[in-house]
Amino acid sequence: MRQTKFIFFLILVILTGALIFIILGESRKDQVPTSNNDVISNLPSPEVLVTNYQAAVGAIFDEARGVVLQQSMTRQDAVNAIREKLLALSGVPKDWQQVHFQLVVALSKDFSGQIEEAKKMYLELEQEAQWLASSLNFLIQ
């Protein structure tokens, strides 16, 4: 009788383990893409990445401009805030990484007191990236 109970208990443990293994295996199938094509198809197009990046940079500058105009923050503090937000920005498109880097360097120079050199860099950036012109205006004046 004891041996029968032990065998019954052993079979119950094995069946429970198999059931757990099957359930966990099925849930992992749902999480893992079936192929690389699924992963690639979920990525946004380069045009969308550029549009999102430009919108994010524009929003950062617009927010800083608004705070400076309300006199809630000094220009220097706004420059530093813009620089920090740009450094934290992820998803910089490959074609705009150099412009992004130059923009951060120009803001760093501006914040450290090299305002004239920063203004020259802002003007160069406006020429290279026309979409930045309206954002950089309040820093150049």
C-alpha positions in Angstrom: 0.0 0.0 0.0 2.8 2.4 0.8 4.6 1.6 -2.4 1.4 2.3 -4.4 1.0 5.7 -2.7 4.6 6.5 -3.5 4.3 5.5 -7.1 1.0 7.5 -7.4 2.8 10.5 -5.9 5.8 10.1 -8.2 3.5 10.0 -11.3 1.6 13.0 -10.1 4.9 15.0 -9.7 6.1 14.0 -13.1 2.8 14.9 -14.8 2.8 18.3 -13.0 6.4 19.0 -14.1 5.5 18.1 -17.7 2.5 20.3 -17.6 4.5 23.3 -16.3 7.2 22.7 -18.9 4.6 22.7 -21.7 3.0 25.9 -20.4 6.3 27.7 -20.1 7.4 26.6 -23.5 4.2 27.9 -25.1 4.5 31.3 -23.4 8.1 31.7 -24.6 7.0 31.0 -28.2 4.7 34.0 -27.9 7.5 36.3 -26.8 10.2 35.3 -29.3 9.8 36.4 -32.9 9.5 33.6 -35.4 12.1 35.1 -37.7 14.4 38.1 -38.3 11.9 39.4 -40.8 9.4 39.9 -38.0 11.9 41.9 -36.0 12.8 44.0 -39.1 9.2 44.7 -40.0 8.5 46.1 -36.5 11.3 48.7 -36.9 10.2 52.2 -38.0 11.4 53.4 -41.4 14.4 55.7 -41.6 12.0 58.5 -42.6 10.0 58.0 -39.5 13.1 58.0 -37.3 14.3 61.3 -38.8 10.8 62.9 -38.4 10.6 61.7 -34.8 14.2 63.0 -34.1 13.5 66.4 -35.6 10.3 66.7 -33.7 11.9 65.8 -30.4 14.8 68.3 -30.9 12.3 71.0 -31.9 10.2 70.3 -28.8 13.3 70.5 -26.6 14.2 73.9 -28.0 10.6 75.2 -28.0 10.2 74.3 -24.3 13.5 76.0 -23.4 12.6 79.1 -25.4 9.2 79.3 -23.6 10.8 79.1 -20.2 13.4 81.8 -21.1 10.6 84.1 -22.4 8.7 83.6 -19.2 11.8 84.5 -17.3 11.5 81.3 -15.3 15.1 80.4 -16.2 18.2 82.2 -17.3 19.5 81.7 -20.8 22.6 79.9 -19.4 20.4 77.5 -17.5 18.2 76.9 -20.6 21.3 76.1 -22.6 22.4 73.6 -20.1 18.9 72.1 -19.9 18.8 71.7 -23.7 22.3 70.1 -23.7 21.3 67.6 -21.0 18.1 66.7 -22.8 19.9 66.3 -26.1 22.5 64.0 -24.4 19.7 61.9 -23.0 17.9 61.7 -26.4 18.0 58.2 -27.9 17.4 57.1 -31.4 19.5 59.7 -33.2 19.3 58.7 -36.9 22.7 57.8 -38.4 22.6 60.7 -40.9 22.1 63.2 -38.1 24.6 61.9 -35.6 27.3 64.3 -36.6 24.9 67.3 -36.5 23.7 66.1 -33.1 27.3 65.9 -31.8 28.1 69.4 -33.1 25.0 70.8 -31.5 25.9 69.3 -28.1 29.4 70.7 -28.5 28.1 74.2 -29.4 25.8 74.1 -26.4 28.6 73.1 -24.2 30.7 76.0 -25.4 27.8 78.3 -24.9 27.3 77.1 -21.4 31.0 77.4 -20.5 31.0 81.1 -21.6 32.4 80.8 -25.1 29.3 82.4 -26.5 30.8 83.9 -29.7 32.3 80.6 -30.7 29.1 78.9 -30.0 27.1 81.4 -32.1 29.4 80.6 -35.1 28.8 76.9 -34.6 25.0 77.6 -34.4 25.2 79.5 -37.7 27.1 76.6 -39.3 24.6 74.1 -38.0 21.7 76.2 -39.5 23.4 76.0 -42.9 23.9 72.2 -42.6 20.5 71.4 -41.1 17.8 73.9 -42.3 15.2 72.4 -39.9 17.3 73.6 -37.0 17.1 77.3 -38.0 14.0 78.2 -36.1 15.1 76.3 -33.1 18.5 78.0 -32.9 17.3 81.6 -33.5 16.8 82.5 -29.8 20.4 81.3 -29.0 22.0 83.3 -31.8 20.3 86.7 -31.0 
